[in-house]
Amino acid sequence: EVQLVQSGAEVKKPGESLKISCKVSGYIFSSYWIGWVRQVPGKGLEWMGILYPGNSDTRYSPSFQGQVTISADKSISTAYLQWSSLKASDTAIYYCGRHKGSSKMGYFEYWGQGTLVTVSS
Amino acid sequence: QSVLTQPPSASGTPGQRVTISCFGSSSNIGSYPVHWYQQLPGTAPKLLIYSNDQRPSGVPDRFSGSKSGASASLAISGLQSEDEADYYCSAWDDNLNDQVFGGGTKLTVL
C-alpha cells in the first residue's frame, strides 16, 4: 500500500528557517516523481514543484522558484520542502504527493495528509 | 484568478447528475490532459480523474470526465451525500510554464 506520511504542524516566526518532510512507503521511492502543493486555508491548490529522487532532477513552478527548496534522501525514502527565511505569506497547508509522469502531463496520484505551517510574529 | 475557470459552487439532490465545468485555453486544456481532484472537508485532495477521462482504481464509475477543445467537465451521476466536497481541475499551461489548478468548485448535496 502506497503511503505518504508528513511531519507535524509547525509554528514559526518570520525570518526563521524550516524543513518539513514526507516519508513514503509501499513503492520504490527512486522510481517516481514526488512533489508539493500549497493550500492557503480557505483557498485553492497551488503546484509548487516536483523532484525525481532517482537523479534529483527538480522542476519548480515559476511562482515558487527561489522561494523554497525541494530535496530528497533516498536512503530513508523521504522528501523535503525547505525555506531559508519564512514570511507570514507562507502560512498554509503543504501537501506532498507522488507525481505520475512529467510536469507537463503528470498528476498527483497519491497524497500525504498535509502539514500546516503557521508563520506569525 | 486562475487561468482555469470553474464555477465557485454547484449543487444537486441525492440521485441527481451534476456536472462541473473547467474552461481554459489553447495554452492549457487545449493542448494538455486535464486531471480532477476531490477534496473532502478537512482532508487532503484525492485524485478522481486523470488524463481527461481515466478513473484510478477504487473511484466509482459514477464519476466521469470529458474534454472538448479548451474545456473539460466532471460529471457525477447518482449523487450521494458523501460527494459533498471541493473539486479542482488541473492542467499544464505553456504560457505560465506551470501546472495550474482551477479555483475549485464547492459541491453541495441538498
HADDOCK unambig.tbl for C-alpha pairs under 7 A between the chains (distance, minus, plus):
assign (segid A and resid 44 and name CA) (segid B and resid 103 and name CA) 5.69 0.50 0.50
assign (segid A and resid 44 and name CA) (segid B and resid 104 and name CA) 6.31 0.50 0.50
assign (segid A and resid 45 and name CA) (segid B and resid 101 and name CA) 6.28 0.50 0.50
assign (segid A and resid 46 and name CA) (segid B and resid 100 and name CA) 6.97 0.50 0.50
assign (segid A and resid 46 and name CA) (segid B and resid 101 and name CA) 6.60 0.50 0.50
assign (segid A and resid 47 and name CA) (segid B and resid 99 and name CA) 6.11 0.50 0.50
assign (segid A and resid 47 and name CA) (segid B and resid 100 and name CA) 6.65 0.50 0.50
assign (segid A and resid 61 and name CA) (segid B and resid 98 and name CA) 5.46 0.50 0.50
assign (segid A and resid 62 and name CA) (segid B and resid 98 and name CA) 6.83 0.50 0.50
assign (segid A and resid 103 and name CA) (segid B and resid 99 and name CA) 6.95 0.50 0.50
assign (segid A and resid 104 and name CA) (segid B and resid 92 and name CA) 5.21 0.50 0.50
assign (segid A and resid 104 and name CA) (segid B and resid 99 and name CA) 6.90 0.50 0.50
assign (segid A and resid 105 and name CA) (segid B and resid 32 and name CA) 6.65 0.50 0.50
assign (segid A and resid 105 and name CA) (segid B and resid 33 and name CA) 6.41 0.50 0.50
assign (segid A and resid 105 and name CA) (segid B and resid 92 and name CA) 6.95 0.50 0.50
assign (segid A and resid 107 and name CA) (segid B and resid 35 and name CA) 6.81 0.50 0.50
assign (segid A and resid 108 and name CA) (segid B and resid 47 and name CA) 6.77 0.50 0.50
assign (segid A and resid 109 and name CA) (segid B and resid 47 and name CA) 5.62 0.50 0.50
assign (segid A and resid 111 and name CA) (segid B and resid 44 and name CA) 6.79 0.50 0.50
assign (segid A and resid 111 and name CA) (segid B and resid 45 and name CA) 6.97 0.50 0.50
assign (segid A and resid 111 and name CA) (segid B and resid 46 and name CA) 6.89 0.50 0.50
assign (segid A and resid 113 and name CA) (segid B and resid 44 and name CA) 5.53 0.50 0.50
assign (segid A and resid 114 and name CA) (segid B and resid 44 and name CA) 6.48 0.50 0.50
